[in-house]
Amino acid sequence: MAEYEYRTVTFRRDASRGEIRQALTDEAEYGHWELTRMSLYWGGVRRAEIRRRVIRVTRTA
């Protein structure tokens, strides 16, 4: 079974969609994160939940 590491990223209410998209693209490209959930709250704050797979290395010798 896969094991994941989770992180929450919060964006201010005046952030444009382009800025949010660019930030999430950078996280995906350089940190190997993937978007799990995006929520829009009262007041315009957006919160994204991102995750990435944890790879455990086992000793072979």
C-alpha positions as CSV (number, residue, x, y, z in Angstrom):
1,M,0.0,0.0,0.0
2,A,1.3,3.5,-0.9
3,E,2.3,5.9,1.9
4,Y,1.8,9.6,1.3
5,E,3.1,12.8,2.9
6,Y,0.5,15.6,3.0
7,R,0.8,19.4,3.0
8,T,-1.7,22.3,3.1
9,V,-1.0,25.4,1.0
10,T,-3.1,28.6,1.6
11,F,-3.5,31.4,-0.9
12,R,-4.7,34.9,0.0
13,R,-8.0,36.2,-1.3
14,D,-6.4,38.6,-3.8
15,A,-4.2,35.9,-5.5
16,S,-5.1,35.4,-9.2
17,R,-5.8,32.1,-10.7
18,G,-2.6,32.4,-12.7
19,E,-0.5,32.9,-9.6
20,I,-2.2,29.9,-7.9
21,R,-1.7,27.7,-10.9
22,Q,2.0,28.8,-11.2
23,A,2.6,28.0,-7.5
24,L,1.0,24.6,-7.8
25,T,2.8,23.8,-11.0
26,D,6.2,24.7,-9.3
27,E,5.3,22.4,-6.4
28,A,4.4,19.6,-8.8
29,E,7.5,20.0,-11.0
30,Y,10.2,20.5,-8.4
31,G,8.8,18.9,-5.3
32,H,6.9,16.0,-6.9
33,W,3.6,17.0,-5.2
34,E,0.2,16.3,-6.7
35,L,-3.0,18.2,-6.0
36,T,-5.5,16.3,-3.8
37,R,-8.1,18.9,-3.0
38,M,-8.8,22.6,-3.6
39,S,-11.3,24.5,-1.4
40,L,-12.7,28.0,-1.6
41,Y,-13.7,29.5,1.7
42,W,-15.9,32.5,2.7
43,G,-13.9,35.7,2.2
44,G,-12.1,34.3,-0.8
45,V,-9.3,32.3,0.8
46,R,-8.3,29.2,-1.2
47,R,-6.7,26.2,0.4
48,A,-5.0,23.4,-1.5
49,E,-4.1,20.0,-0.1
50,I,-1.2,18.4,-1.9
51,R,0.5,15.0,-1.4
52,R,3.5,13.1,-2.6
53,R,4.4,9.5,-2.3
54,V,6.9,8.5,0.4
55,I,9.5,6.1,-1.0
56,R,11.1,3.8,1.6
57,V,14.5,2.4,0.7
58,T,15.2,-1.1,1.9
59,R,18.6,-2.5,2.4
60,T,19.5,-5.3,0.0
61,A,22.9,-6.4,1.3
